[in-house]
Amino acid sequence: MENHDKPIFVYITCPTVEEARSLAGALLVHRLIACANILPKMESVYRWNGKIKHEAEVVLLLKTRESRLPAIKEKTNELHSHDLPCIIAIPISGGNQSYLDWITSEIEGQTPVPEIPLD
């Protein structure tokens, strides 16, 4: 794997579990990610348009490679219900090399990924 295409996590927040599942499915089908973890209960506290907001949100944690980030951002902006979705890339500095290799193999696979039921 080239140095500029390291494995990364992508952290995205969604307003609902359903939206997180739908986004994860779309990213998997297009082989932009190898895996998605959906963490269903989180509260965000932030300032928006001059007001403090408290919102329930869902964390979507994606495993992918750096080269896929532009396409992930594009697809997320297309499908996400928020005008300004949180999309943050986090480098992976180490780990189980066999797992990291699996991420690469899933993203680079040639076999089309079927639609996945996300129920």
Order of alpha helices (4+ residues) and beta strands (2+ residues): beta-alpha-beta-beta-alpha-beta-alpha
